Amino acid sequence: GDGTVTDNRTLLVWQKCSAGQTNDANCTGSLSTASWSGAHQYCKNLTLGSRSWRLPNLNEWLSLLDMSKSTYYDTVLFPNMSSGTFHSSSTLTSNEYYNHLLVLSIPNTQGISGKPNNYNIKCVSGP
């Protein structure tokens, strides 16, 4: 009821609706995008469920995926999430200009992109 989804296995708490969507039962509205620094700022400023939020790292994203589902994620828990590309907090250490991305249409392929490029945002809270 507070717009969050708790993963009892990892104890991570996820933002149910992605950035730009209305926090309702169906996560209506269009996803908004931002640069990597904009995504970090969005999560830092998120006040959902009286929690502190951050951008998930790539391993946290991967823990959310269910490869047995055609969408690779639970559409009941995360309605209207999109099969788009989402920022992660993971950086490419050999070059600080780049960060890792989760490409939900092909989640076994994580992308790398320049931080100024705009992608979807979903925040996480927890351990």
Residue frames relative to the residue before (quaternion, step in Angstrom):
aa qw qx qy qz dx dy dz
G 1.0000 0.0000 0.0000 0.0000 0.00 0.00 0.00
D 0.7020 0.4555 -0.2860 0.4668 3.61 1.18 -0.21
G 0.6139 -0.5909 0.3413 0.3969 3.59 1.22 0.34
T 0.6341 0.5041 -0.3384 0.4790 3.56 1.23 0.40
V 0.2021 -0.7337 0.6338 0.1382 3.54 -1.33 0.38
T 0.2049 -0.7890 0.5708 0.0985 3.58 -0.75 1.08
D 0.2547 -0.7280 0.6195 0.1460 3.54 -0.94 0.97
N 0.3080 -0.7985 0.4913 0.1618 3.58 -0.28 1.27
R 0.6045 0.5622 -0.3555 0.4383 3.58 1.20 -0.39
T 0.7913 0.2858 -0.1367 0.5229 3.60 0.87 -0.96
L 0.3460 -0.7533 0.4614 0.3159 3.57 1.32 -0.43
L 0.4218 0.6686 -0.4875 0.3706 3.56 1.21 0.47
V 0.2251 -0.7352 0.6227 0.1451 3.55 -1.15 0.66
W 0.1780 -0.8121 0.5538 0.0451 3.55 -0.71 1.16
Q 0.5033 -0.5802 0.5477 0.3319 3.51 -1.25 0.53
K 0.4237 -0.7265 0.4779 0.2534 3.60 -0.65 1.09
C 0.7835 0.2286 -0.1093 0.5674 3.58 0.76 -1.04
S 0.4728 -0.6859 0.4803 0.2743 3.56 -0.96 0.88
A 0.7014 -0.4452 0.3462 0.4359 3.56 -1.30 0.30
G 0.7717 0.3255 -0.2757 0.4716 3.55 -0.96 0.98
Q 0.6625 0.4926 -0.3080 0.4729 3.58 1.18 -0.43
T 0.5203 -0.6078 0.5020 0.3285 3.53 -1.26 0.53
N 0.4148 -0.7163 0.5056 0.2433 3.58 -0.90 0.91
D 0.3424 0.7070 -0.5404 0.3013 3.56 0.42 1.29
A 0.7710 -0.3845 0.2368 0.4491 3.60 -1.28 0.03
N 0.7813 0.3271 -0.1647 0.5054 3.59 1.04 -0.71
C 0.3670 -0.7429 0.4816 0.2856 3.59 1.26 0.08
T 0.0850 0.8330 -0.5378 0.0980 3.54 0.76 1.07
G 0.6345 0.5241 -0.4064 0.3969 3.52 -1.26 0.39
S 0.5535 -0.6195 0.4599 0.3136 3.50 -1.35 0.17
L 0.5034 -0.6282 0.4991 0.3207 3.53 -1.08 0.73
S 0.2446 -0.7384 0.6051 0.1697 3.54 -1.08 0.72
T 0.2789 -0.7576 0.5708 0.1499 3.53 -1.21 0.52
A 0.0349 -0.7776 0.6273 0.0252 3.53 -1.31 0.32
S 0.5969 -0.5136 0.4607 0.4095 3.51 -1.34 0.15
W 0.7093 -0.4419 0.3268 0.4414 3.57 -1.29 0.14
S 0.6834 0.4556 -0.2955 0.4879 3.60 0.88 -0.86
G 0.6258 0.5306 -0.3307 0.4664 3.60 1.08 -0.69
A 0.6321 0.5249 -0.3211 0.4710 3.57 1.08 -0.75
H 0.6292 0.5184 -0.3276 0.4775 3.59 0.99 -0.80
Q 0.6707 0.4993 -0.2970 0.4611 3.57 0.91 -0.91
Y 0.6139 0.5450 -0.3445 0.4554 3.60 1.01 -0.82
C 0.6943 0.4689 -0.2886 0.4634 3.61 0.80 -0.98
K 0.6345 0.5402 -0.3276 0.4453 3.58 0.96 -0.83
N 0.7350 0.4223 -0.2210 0.4823 3.60 1.03 -0.81
L 0.4816 0.6775 -0.4376 0.3428 3.61 1.23 -0.18
T 0.1746 -0.8129 0.5518 0.0660 3.60 -0.84 0.99
L 0.3079 0.7960 -0.4708 0.2232 3.57 1.25 0.26
G 0.8722 0.0570 -0.0488 0.4834 3.58 -0.96 0.92
S 0.5092 -0.6780 0.4049 0.3421 3.61 1.16 0.52
R 0.4881 0.6466 -0.4321 0.3961 3.57 1.01 0.84
S 0.4420 -0.6111 0.5661 0.3327 3.54 -1.37 0.13
W 0.1636 -0.8167 0.5521 0.0387 3.57 -0.79 1.06
R 0.0330 -0.7725 0.6341 0.0071 3.53 -1.30 0.52
L 0.5806 -0.5448 0.4674 0.3843 3.52 -1.34 0.18
P 0.4294 -0.7182 0.4721 0.2773 3.65 -0.76 0.92
N 0.4265 -0.6578 0.5417 0.3035 3.55 -1.17 0.54
L 0.7125 -0.4802 0.2915 0.4206 3.57 -1.22 0.32
N 0.6477 0.5136 -0.3279 0.4574 3.62 0.97 -0.75
E 0.6283 0.5138 -0.3420 0.4736 3.59 1.03 -0.67
W 0.6176 0.5285 -0.3407 0.4724 3.59 1.00 -0.77
L 0.6871 0.4969 -0.2932 0.4417 3.56 0.81 -0.98
S 0.6203 0.5467 -0.3453 0.4439 3.62 1.10 -0.62
L 0.6390 0.5418 -0.3118 0.4483 3.57 1.20 -0.47
L 0.6297 0.5886 -0.3280 0.3867 3.57 1.15 -0.59
D 0.1518 -0.7412 0.6489 0.0812 3.52 -1.25 0.68
M 0.2750 -0.8180 0.4858 0.1387 3.56 -0.13 1.29
S 0.5870 0.5744 -0.3809 0.4247 3.63 1.22 -0.19
K 0.6440 0.4989 -0.3177 0.4852 3.60 1.26 -0.24
S 0.5504 -0.6371 0.4266 0.3303 3.56 -1.02 0.76
T 0.6957 0.4348 -0.2698 0.5041 3.59 1.14 -0.55
Y 0.4141 -0.7288 0.4261 0.3403 3.59 1.36 -0.29
Y 0.7519 0.2221 -0.1848 0.5926 3.60 1.26 0.12
D 0.5814 -0.5932 0.4340 0.3489 3.57 -1.26 0.39
T 0.2856 -0.8010 0.5075 0.1389 3.57 -0.39 1.26
V 0.5689 0.5533 -0.3977 0.4604 3.60 1.21 -0.20
L 0.7109 0.4361 -0.2511 0.4913 3.58 0.92 -0.91
F 0.7905 0.1685 -0.0672 0.5850 3.59 1.08 -0.76
P 0.0476 -0.8396 0.5408 0.0166 3.60 0.42 1.18
N 0.8568 0.1519 -0.1046 0.4816 3.55 -1.20 0.64
M 0.2855 0.8035 -0.4858 0.1920 3.60 1.13 0.62
S 0.3938 -0.7138 0.4871 0.3132 3.61 1.05 -0.62
S 0.3571 -0.7073 0.5639 0.2330 3.52 -1.19 0.51
G 0.3268 0.7943 -0.4508 0.2431 3.55 1.21 0.56
T 0.6147 -0.5311 0.4489 0.3723 3.48 -1.34 -0.39
F 0.1324 -0.8088 0.5726 0.0193 3.56 -0.84 1.06
H 0.5128 -0.6256 0.4994 0.3102 3.53 -1.16 0.70
S 0.0965 -0.7214 0.6738 0.1273 3.51 -1.34 0.40
S 0.5523 -0.6131 0.4424 0.3513 3.57 -1.22 0.31
S 0.5200 0.6602 -0.4043 0.3608 3.58 1.27 -0.25
T 0.1817 -0.7868 0.5838 0.0841 3.55 -0.89 0.96
L 0.4709 -0.6075 0.5470 0.3317 3.51 -1.30 0.34
T 0.3493 -0.8069 0.4331 0.1982 3.58 -0.13 1.29
S 0.6324 0.5393 -0.3543 0.4286 3.58 1.08 -0.51
N 0.7880 0.0885 -0.0558 0.6067 3.58 1.24 -0.32
E 0.3324 -0.7998 0.4708 0.1676 3.58 -0.27 1.25
Y 0.5325 0.6308 -0.4053 0.3928 3.59 1.25 -0.11
Y 0.7470 0.4090 -0.1945 0.4867 3.58 1.15 -0.62
N 0.0967 -0.7664 0.6293 0.0850 3.52 -1.29 0.49
H 0.5233 -0.6201 0.4842 0.3275 3.54 -1.28 0.41
L 0.1901 -0.7720 0.6012 0.0802 3.54 -1.15 0.74
L 0.2913 -0.6934 0.6143 0.2387 3.54 -1.27 0.37
V 0.1565 -0.7715 0.6134 0.0632 3.55 -0.73 1.11
L 0.2847 -0.8248 0.4619 0.1590 3.59 -0.06 1.29
S 0.6043 0.5525 -0.3841 0.4266 3.62 1.07 -0.40
I 0.7740 0.0805 -0.0547 0.6256 3.59 1.23 -0.48
P 0.0871 -0.8833 0.4572 0.0558 3.59 0.62 1.18
N 0.6003 0.5350 -0.3896 0.4490 3.59 1.18 -0.21
T 0.6752 0.3921 -0.2861 0.5554 3.57 1.33 0.12
Q 0.0923 -0.7901 0.6052 0.0326 3.53 -0.34 1.22
G 0.3327 -0.7766 0.5080 0.1677 3.52 -0.81 1.01
I 0.2426 -0.7087 0.6350 0.1888 3.48 -1.39 0.12
S 0.0622 0.8124 -0.5741 0.0809 3.56 -0.81 0.95
G 0.6047 -0.5371 0.4377 0.3928 3.52 -1.29 0.29
K 0.5747 -0.6395 0.3991 0.3186 3.59 -0.95 0.88
P 0.6441 0.5276 -0.3619 0.4192 3.67 0.97 -0.51
N 0.5583 0.6195 -0.3979 0.3824 3.63 1.18 -0.35
N 0.4102 -0.7349 0.4982 0.2085 3.57 -1.07 0.78
Y 0.0628 0.7753 -0.6237 0.0774 3.55 -0.96 1.01
N 0.6841 -0.4806 0.3679 0.4071 3.55 -1.38 0.15
I 0.2378 -0.7741 0.5777 0.1022 3.54 -1.29 0.51
K 0.1018 0.7195 -0.6849 0.0545 3.53 -1.12 0.85
C 0.2645 -0.8000 0.5271 0.1103 3.55 -0.83 1.03
V 0.2059 -0.7575 0.6107 0.1041 3.53 -1.32 0.46
S 0.1217 -0.7557 0.6388 0.0776 3.53 -1.30 0.47
G 0.5558 0.6389 -0.4235 0.3219 3.54 -1.12 0.50
P 0.8509 -0.2637 0.1249 0.4368 3.47 -1.40 -0.12
